[in-house]
């Protein structure tokens, strides 16, 4: 036996002997992190969240508590305890590393923020130092554990009612997490940053443990129950809020997400780079404002809501066809430039239709204010109503209405994407020349995608006009500090995951929510946005939620290596005679 082989064997043996020690220290660090949240971290309540209490975790302490509990559970699961095997079907080591890093990052961010905001380490109570040391221990020892050799096993099937109950529980936890994030006060930016850190590392840990894959398999088996649970969780959001500020934020996120999903038809499925998509939202909004009885409208008419929605959708459809017919014969950058020009032309045109520079149609830069609240079947959306003992204000009413429109857009996108036309769109996106050679009429199908995306944006625009009570040209720009705009809509689709349903919804929610909570980034919003784009394109170019095709396309190096003889490693070549 060679000297190198002897050394490798000795090293492996020594590492295996130390594994129980590293595992025990990781568990101890997780427990210590949990215990540290029961101590006071600072003596003054000037820091957001008020971390001065004992045995009452608050603010960033609560986030550290979540990360510490997850680290402790995964550390216990690493002992292969029978009752915790379900927690990490794909192995515990990689998941432990992510959760331990999450606790470390959240805790040390808190300690540093206290030091900077309050002016020195003297503002830390002993509990703050204990938390910093306790969270650092598992962050080190978890990386000394050997990688798992466990092969993911097919999950054991449970009774159908138990599997459905797991799906419901998952959506309930997601609702609580989202409600917590939305409910963070705008002035507590430190708490929201800690929330983002904890949420990111927690999702990474659950993904590496295999829990998210297992949940995805369950949702695939029970699509109807999953859809019902998702709708129930989303509909329950207004009943968890007591502040109209957060309900208004929820309405805006739904509108932004719905428009992003409509853009996903154009960009994600058909592969058409549209940089002026927000103009179709403006067409729907202006149309609804003109026909909904506004005192500033040049038309003395008031359509019922269903007629206003159809009028706005039809107007956006017409604009989509008129703009798309002469321009969709272009490709790539040329199409992007033309659509960018259309978006700017729309904004400038509605700003000039004031009776001086053009016909008096949109009141020019003053826009159309005083858009009345919706009244559907006698239900006034501008007034508070009590349902089941819960009082729903105007924004709660509009939230539930917009939720129905979001579901409608999701159904349209899902049906269109799975249809023969949807498959043709994907073929055009991948290689238009090859698709045309196979008999696909590329121009006609691209025009259908363009018109459908414009129609969906127009529908969302009709609700947007009533929620904002006014429409002005400055709302529909290519980029700017206020969403929605074309750049942020496109980023929501790309960052979330092109061609998927959940991707644009998640991307739109994050891009709308983060600027609202991190107000100190107002002057550096585009800089932070650019950095986020660079990081995501580097580490996850397929988006936050991606389909299988894009994962394989963007991670070709992760596939099985093929040696020179063209066979995977370990494959035995068998000749025809031997067979």
PyMOL commands that set and color helices and strands:
alter all, ss='L'
color gray80, all
select helices_A, chain A and resi 3-36+60-77+82-88+93-118+121-123+126-144+160-182+189-209+211-221+223-240+244-269+278-291+305-327+332-352+364-366+394-418+420-430+432-437+442-468+473-475+486-496+501-517+519-539+548-554+556-558
alter helices_A, ss='H'
color red, helices_A
select strands_A, chain A and resi 375-376+379-380+385-387+390-392
alter strands_A, ss='S'
color yellow, strands_A
deselect
rebuild
show_as cartoon
